[in-house]
């Protein structure tokens, strides 16, 4: 590996001697996205010869790239068949605030296993974010969410008590919280602040999500407000990386380019 | 674990017998976000007694929660000092389309180690996305990006040749591609379609990023267009999950609640 450039002055980049591992990784990168976006409608990757021609790399490089994808559990080699796509994540939009069942309801049945539902005294940070006075209570709900019977996410939710209490007798197993809240208050929710991390899951979370400990997860904190700006719904979502991807359209505007 | 509910009819959720592992995980969830958002300005977690009171859980539950965070490399226990925050990710906005140095330049120095830069014949999928005719060429750039000397992301870029060729002699080591493109074309870029995954990194990528194989990464595909809609910049970003988080504001609008 070259030492990092200093970036002090414009320089002419030189192509380095590229290793096969570099090329294989780059082929895997493009294939991974093609798989995720549903480019291969047959459910299989093209054969080696096609990949060699398409990527203009050697047979060994293609094999190493397929090895990377196999290692990630994205594809499997089946004797006499070829390289089969094992699973691709569903895409969830970040364009607007939506619940899981709203987005994925067309892909299959979303079912929620309710693990906790009740009133609790929230930790200080949660109380502050939900604007709950010291000593106040909030509704605490934890649900394991499954799509077509396979775990998708583990959602820990804190709701302002007046918003959350009516939900304790509602269909928490079958419906998104957003829909239940909106039905309960008779109005749409307003907006949400979202932060997303990628982490290797702890053993307990991964066991609940039915994946090996350390598997990659999205962890999302989402604070949702009423249209008047009042924060009412604080969620911590742990989402399986192999089952969901996020999609957004970004616009370049404001600020100076450097 | 309860069997999944069927979700066929509203039901009254019951609180299950909650294990300490559940509680510990939930405490870790809230603490992890407090750490990431910079709540603990001292660089240390509160002591056990404070955490016990704040979360209204037992000493053993707090210890198990801290164990989860230690296992993730988020905190460390230091003899005679307490629980120290090891690292928290920088936040990158998804509000508008920005380059890394634009967003993080105030946090430290972004330097790019240029690994590849040159003209190539692109794979079919890349050519289609960049609207390049069969047999056409594109500029191919790979850069390892470091913030204050520590790897942050590995960025694989394909640029339309007319946009990319002037960049081959530009300061690829010191500047964002967005800034270089805009300077070169004398206009702002338009918009981008972004897809984000969370994956466990392959061994080669992780070695370049200086993290253990299998560590959680964001993998981002970003297709950036000129203001007239022409796609010119296709990027595959591999971003260390421990160094970057994404932030967005979402609005609830349109569509029906279920």
Interface residues (C-beta under 8 A of the other chain):
Chain A: X1 X2 X3 X4 X5 X6 X7 X8 X9 X10 X11 X12 X13 X14 X15 X16 X18 X21 X22 X24 X25 X26 X27 X28 X29 X30 X32 X33 X34 X36 X37 X39 X54 X55 X56 X68 X71 X72 X89 X91 X94 X95 X96 X97 X98 X99 X101 X102 X105 X109 X110 X111 X112 X113 X114 X115 X116 X117 X118 X120 X121 X123 X124 X125 X126 X141 X142 X144 X146 X149 X156 X168 X169 X170 X171 X172 X173 X174 X175 X176 X178 X179 X182 X183 X188 X189 X190 X191 X192 X193 X194 X195 X196 X197 X198 X199 X200 X202 X203 X204 X205 X208 X214 X215 X216 X217 X218 X219 X221 X224 X236 X238 X239 X241 X242 X245 X246 X247 X248 X249 X250 X251 X252 X253 X254 X255 X257 X258
Chain B: X1 X2 X3 X4 X5 X6 X7 X8 X9 X10 X11 X12 X13 X14 X15 X16 X18 X21 X22 X24 X25 X26 X27 X28 X29 X30 X32 X33 X34 X36 X37 X39 X54 X55 X56 X68 X71 X72 X89 X91 X94 X95 X96 X97 X98 X99 X101 X102 X105 X109 X111 X112 X113 X114 X115 X116 X117 X118 X120 X121 X123 X124 X125 X126 X141 X142 X144 X146 X149 X156 X168 X169 X170 X171 X172 X173 X174 X175 X176 X178 X179 X182 X183 X188 X189 X190 X191 X192 X193 X194 X195 X196 X197 X198 X199 X200 X202 X203 X204 X205 X208 X214 X215 X216 X217 X218 X219 X221 X224 X236 X238 X239 X241 X242 X245 X246 X247 X248 X249 X250 X251 X252 X253 X254 X255 X256 X257 X258
